[in-house]
Amino acid sequence: MQSLFYVSGFLYSLKTNQILLLQSYQEGEDCLCSILGGDSIDEEESVAAFQRIINKSLDINLKAKDIYPVYDYFHKTRNKLNYVFYAEVKSTKKFNDLERGRPSWLPFSEPLKLSFTPQTKQDVIVGERVINAKLRDIAAKELQEQEQNVPG
């Protein structure tokens, strides 16, 4: 039996190259950004937990094929393993405010200027690197296919 863990992550729009973050404002303080997340439930797989949390938070049914791992680590504050994911989505629809903040679509360059906890900032930076590596792989495959289709 797998022990309980935490999952977190964000949505990513390939079309606009933006990610969905939660922005929370507290009176007299700067905006603090976070990613979506929550605890697993008994015998739940990490991808299924991420799907459930996104569905519960944003009313979006993600397909497992659109969810990609970023990395995982032991979260000392939570005292449990944390799996970080991102999910590719086609649109950047607007979402209603959530209990934890306002979902906002931001380009990758913008979040680094905002306030995060150090761990959340690390999760976003690593997420961007994983996405960029995937995009480079896609571009390389497309170039290779084009070169193979050129009459010689």
C-alpha positions in Angstrom: 0.0 0.0 0.0 1.3 3.4 -1.0 1.6 6.0 1.8 -0.2 9.3 1.5 1.6 12.0 -0.5 1.0 15.5 -1.8 0.6 16.5 -5.5 0.9 19.9 -7.0 1.3 21.6 -10.3 -0.1 23.9 -12.9 -1.9 24.0 -16.2 0.1 25.0 -19.3 -1.2 26.4 -22.6 1.0 25.5 -25.5 -0.9 28.0 -27.6 -0.1 31.0 -25.5 2.9 29.7 -23.5 1.2 30.6 -20.3 0.8 28.8 -17.0 -2.1 29.0 -14.5 -1.1 30.1 -11.0 -3.1 31.1 -8.0 -2.7 34.7 -6.9 -3.7 35.5 -3.4 -3.9 38.9 -1.9 -3.9 39.6 1.8 -4.6 43.1 3.1 -1.4 45.1 3.5 0.8 42.4 1.7 2.0 41.8 -1.8 0.4 39.2 -4.0 1.6 35.7 -3.2 1.5 33.1 -6.0 1.1 29.4 -5.6 0.4 26.3 -7.7 -2.6 24.0 -7.3 -2.2 21.1 -5.0 -3.6 18.8 -2.4 -3.2 15.6 -0.5 -3.7 12.1 -2.0 -6.3 9.7 -0.7 -5.9 6.0 0.1 -4.4 3.9 -2.6 -4.5 6.7 -5.2 -1.9 7.0 -7.9 -0.1 10.4 -8.2 -1.5 11.2 -11.7 -5.1 10.3 -10.5 -4.6 12.6 -7.5 -3.6 15.5 -9.7 -6.6 14.9 -12.0 -8.9 14.8 -9.0 -7.5 18.0 -7.5 -7.7 19.9 -10.8 -11.2 18.7 -11.4 -12.3 19.6 -7.9 -10.6 23.1 -8.0 -11.3 24.1 -11.6 -14.0 21.8 -12.9 -11.7 20.5 -15.6 -11.5 16.8 -16.5 -7.8 16.2 -17.5 -6.8 13.2 -19.5 -3.9 11.3 -18.2 -2.1 11.6 -21.6 -2.1 15.4 -21.1 -0.4 15.3 -17.7 3.4 15.3 -17.5 5.7 14.8 -14.5 8.0 17.6 -13.5 9.8 16.0 -10.6 9.2 14.8 -7.0 10.9 15.5 -3.7 10.4 15.1 0.0 8.6 18.2 1.3 10.0 18.8 4.8 7.1 21.1 6.0 4.4 18.6 4.9 6.6 15.6 6.0 5.6 13.7 2.8 6.6 13.1 -0.8 5.4 15.8 -3.2 4.8 15.0 -6.9 4.8 18.0 -9.2 3.0 17.9 -12.6 1.9 20.1 -15.4 -1.0 19.5 -17.7 -1.3 20.8 -21.3 -4.6 22.5 -22.1 -5.9 23.9 -25.3 -7.5 27.1 -24.0 -6.8 29.7 -21.4 -10.3 30.1 -20.1 -11.0 32.3 -17.1 -11.8 30.7 -13.8 -13.8 31.9 -10.8 -11.9 32.8 -7.7 -11.1 29.8 -5.4 -10.8 29.7 -1.7 -7.0 29.9 -1.9 -6.8 32.6 -4.5 -7.5 33.9 -8.0 -6.5 31.6 -10.9 -4.5 33.7 -13.4 -2.8 32.9 -16.7 0.7 34.3 -16.8 3.6 34.0 -19.2 6.6 32.1 -17.7 8.6 35.4 -17.6 6.0 37.0 -15.3 5.9 34.6 -12.4 9.6 35.0 -11.7 8.9 38.7 -10.9 6.1 37.8 -8.4 6.3 36.6 -4.8 6.4 32.9 -4.2 7.6 30.7 -1.4 11.1 29.5 -2.3 9.8 25.9 -2.9 7.0 27.1 -5.2 9.4 29.2 -7.2 11.6 26.2 -7.6 8.7 24.1 -8.8 7.8 26.7 -11.4 11.4 27.1 -12.6 11.9 23.3 -12.9 8.5 23.0 -14.6 9.5 25.6 -17.2 12.7 23.7 -17.9 10.9 20.5 -18.3 8.4 22.1 -20.7 11.2 23.8 -22.7 13.1 20.5 -23.0 9.9 18.8 -24.4 9.4 21.7 -26.9 13.0 21.4 -28.0 12.5 17.6 -28.6 9.3 18.2 -30.6 11.1 20.8 -32.7 14.0 18.5 -33.3 11.7 15.7 -34.4 9.8 18.0 -36.8 13.1 19.2 -38.3 14.3 15.6 -38.7 11.0 14.6 -40.4 11.3 17.6 -42.8 14.9 16.7 -43.7 13.8 13.1 -44.5 11.0 14.3 -46.7 13.2 16.6 -48.8 13.8 15.1 -52.3 17.5 14.4 -52.7 
